[in-house]
Amino acid sequence: MDHPQTNNNLLSPRNIRFRYLYRDASNYKQHGEAIFSNQTGLPLKEIEERIRANLRDGEFFIARQICLEEFFFDALNEEDHPWHEFNFVEATTDPLFDPECWKERGQRRDIAAFLTELAEAQRAGWDEMNVRADLKQQMEKQKHELKRRVQNG
């Protein structure tokens, strides 16, 4: 019997960890992650290039729009925003972890499916109103206030 430390099948990374964070207006951060399978064996470099190509400015995205958990703080600041930041991807032997997609769809994704959803979200346009209800309400209030100021000169 092979010892786990010498068995290449047990040690070879087969999943992809997608790390991201939310940074609020005061620069406080909350980190999140999802772990996808990599059934097609996509190389990390290609995965990261495809991710960055579909993010706003190569790093920002709306988490809910691509079925990722939102990491907003409970107490909102009126300067907060809906954008999460991509941090990095890495190969891992950790088990699959895709809680938001599991909650919404009852499935976990492969990295190829996630990359497809990311590209579709980018093509459709990142929707700043596709966020938690209280943040959406705050943003609508800010837009109305800005519109009022513009109309009043």
Secondary structure, 3 states (H helix, E strand, C coil): CCCCCCCHHHHCCCEEEEEEEEECCCCCEEEEEEEEECCCCCCHHHHHHHHHHCCECCCEECHHHHCCCCCCCCCCCCCCCCCEEEEEEEEECCCCECHHHHHHHCCCCEHHHHHHHHHHHHHHCCCCCCCCHHHHHHHHHHHHHHHHHHHCC
